[in-house]
Amino acid sequence: MRPAARDRHPLALAAGSVLDARAVDVCDVAAAAGFDAIGLRLSGEHAVARRDVVPLRRRIEDAGLVLLDAEVHRIAPGTAAPGELIDTAAALGARHLLVVSDLDDASRTRDALAAVVERCRDAGIGTALEYMAWTTPSTPAGALALAEATGASVVVDLLHHTRVGATVAELARLVRSGRVGWVQICDAGDRPADGDLVHEARHARRAPGDGILPLAELLAVVPFGVPLSVEVQSDLLRTTLPPDRRALLLHGRAQPLNTIGYRPK
């Protein structure tokens, strides 16, 4: 039996871990592996035709899963709030739309993000902003400032958090703000010698326990109840394990971590 919710983090199978599976198959392999939730890349590999939205939502609900997040809206020059993506996410019952900004200006990112937040709010879903070394924002402090200015929440990817040089204390400050929507987990080796963090994040992540990231130390400051989304984009795993076996592996590796955290008073 799983530990009580107050003593654990719900586990989600992130879209990035199973980009080679159809949306309906993500649902099936996640449920079979024991996950509580899933993420879907509705903007790309997991795009859903209009006629398939209702059956997929029913499939998700019948499996006892939650659609934690729909990916991904990229804020870029000339882009507007993604109405169709938001509507599909809402129709599927998604809790959040994940947003990243490719702009190099915080004020322009803030204005664009505010428009997305408003559009998502009208559709009944949340908006979550992720920070990475090559995006705006690139730090937890920058993400928090934009989230507080717009009403968004923040996605903390522990790989990105580590690679931008952020600390446990910075994660704790972000947690205390109440703005953390969920935490993405994976593992990794040493920082890439060539400095190519984009390639590492999209192709060379490792399953939890197969690297050196201080996952337990970081998760110790995250309250129980905050979901952990297992995002392991790995060319190696993708070529050696089909989605169902990959989901089982990742769930097994993540389970020891979902009981590391604290219970808010």
N, C-alpha and C positions, 0 to 999 in steps of 0.2 A: 504494500500500500504506500502511496506517496505521502510524504510528510504534509501536515496541515499547511494551508496557504500562508498562514502567518509565520511559518518557519521555512519558507522556500520562495524561490523565484519561479514564476511560470516560465516554461521553456518554449521558444518558438524556433521553427526551422526557417531560416532566412531565405529569401529568394535567391541570393547569390550562391547558396550551397547547391542548388538544384536547377540551374539555368537550362540544363539540357532536358528537363522534364516538362510536359504540358501542365497547365495550371491544375487540371483535374487530377493529374498524377501526383503533383506536389501534395495535394490534400490527402490522397490515399497513402502515400509513403510516410507522411508525417504522422498520420493517425496510427498506422501500423507500428511505427517506431516508438510511440508513446509521447509525442510532443503535445503541448497544450494549444499551440497557435502556429500560424504560418505567415510568411510574407510572400507577396507576388509582385513580380516586375511587370506590371500592367502596361508600362510604356514600351515594352520590348518583348522579351522571350515568352512572357506569360500573358500576352495580349488576349483579350476575350471578346469574341463576337457578341453583338447585342443579343442575339437569340440564345446565347449560352449563359448569360448572366444569372438568370433565375435558377436554372438547374445547378449551376456551380455554387451559388449561395446555399441552396438546399443541401448539396453534397457536403459543404463545409460544416453546416449546422448539424446535419445528421451524424457526422463524424465526431461531434463534440468539440470542434476546434473553433478558434477565434481567428479572424483575419486581422492580425496586428497592424500590418502596414501594407500600403500599396506604393510601389516605386515606379518611377522616380521622376519628379519634375526638376529639370535643370534650369535655373535662372540664368539667362544669357542675353546678350544684346538683342533687343527686338522681340523677346518672348513676352507673352501675356499669360495671365492665370489660365491654367490648362482645364478649361471647362469640361471637355469630354472625359479626360482622365479622372477628374474629381467626381463627375457624375457616375462613372462606372465603379469607382472605388466605393462610393456611398451605396450604390445599388447592391454591391456585394457584401455590405456590412463592415467595411474596413474601419478600423479605429482611427487610423492616421494616414495622411499622405506624406511621404518622405520627400524632402526638398534639399537640394544642394545648389550653391551659387557659383557659377563660373565667372562672375563679374569680378573686377579687381578694385571695386569701390564699395565701402561699407554702407554709405548713405543710399546709393542706388540699390544695393541689395536689400536694405531695410524697406525702401518704398515698394519694391517688387514683392518682397516677402509679405508685407502687410496686405497687398492685394490678394495674394494666394490665401492667406489666413482668413480674410473676409469671405472669399468665395467658398472655402472649405466650411467655414462656420455656417454659411447659408445652407450647405448640403448636409450638415449634421456630423461632420467628421473633424478631427484635429489635424494640425499641421506640425510637422516635426522637422527641425533643421539639423543637419549633420555638419560637423567640422572636420576638415582634412588639411593636410599640409599644403595642398595646391588649390584650395577653395577659399572663398570669403564667406564666413570667418574661417580662420585656421587655428584658433585657440579656444579653449573652453570659456575664457573670459569674454572673448569676442562673440561667441555663440550666445552666451547668457545675455549680453547687452542687446543683441538683436532680438532674442526671444522676449525679453521684457518689454522692448519697444513695440513689438508687434502682436504679442499674445501667442506666439508659437511655443512649442516645447523643444527640447534638445535631445538628439540622439547621440549617445556616447559610444563610439566604436573604440574598444580598448587598444586595437592596433594603431589607429590614427592618434589616439590620445597619447600613446607611448612615443610614437614617431615624431610628434611635434614637441616632445620634451616636457609634456605636462606631467604633473606629479599626483600622488595619492591625495595630498592636501588640496590641490586644485579640483580634483574630482569631488572631494568632500564638500567644498564650497559650492560647487554646482548642484550637488544633491540637496544641500540645505536650502537652496533657492526654491525647491519644489518644481523645478522646470524639467527635470529629467523624465522623458517619456519611456525610454527603454535603453538597454545596454546591449551592444553587439559584442560577441565574444569569438575569439579564435586564438590561435597561438602563432608564433613566428620564431625564426632564428635570429641571428645577428642582423643588425641594420645592413641593407644591401650595400655591397662595396662600391657599386656604381651609382649609388644614390637614387636609383629608380624606384621610388616609393609607389608610383602608380602601378607599375608592373607587379610589384610584390602584392599590393592590395587586390588586384584583379586576377592574379594567376598563381601566386606562390604562398598563400596562407597555409597554415598547418592546423590540424585538429587540436583542440585543447589537450594539453599534456605532452604534445610533441615538440615543444619549443621552450623558450626562456622568458616569455612575457610574465610579469608579476601578477597573474590573474587573481590569485587568492588575496593578495594584499590589496589590490584595487577593489575587488568585490566586497571586501570586508566593510567598506564605507557605504555600500549601496543597500537601502532598506529592502527587506523581504517584501515581496509583492510587486516590485519593479521587474518587468519581464526581462529575461535574457534571450536574445536572438542569436542563434548560432550561425554565424556567417563565415563560411570557409570556402572562398573561391580558390580552388586548387586545381591546376591542370593535372597534377599527379592523381588526385583522388577521382577526378572526372574520367580519366582514361583507364583507371584500374578497378573502379567500383561502380556498378549501376546505381541509379538514384535510391532504390529501396535499401540496398546494403549500405550506401553512404549515409542515409538518414539514420539507420540503426547504429552505425559507428559513431556518428556525431552526437546522437542522443546519449549513448553510453559514456562518451568522453565528457559531456556537459553535466551529467547528473551529479557528479561530486561537487560541482561548482554551484549548483542551484540551492545548496544549503549553506552557502557562505554569504553572510550579510548580517544585518541587525534588524531587530524589531523596533520600529518607532514607538516612542512612549505616547 
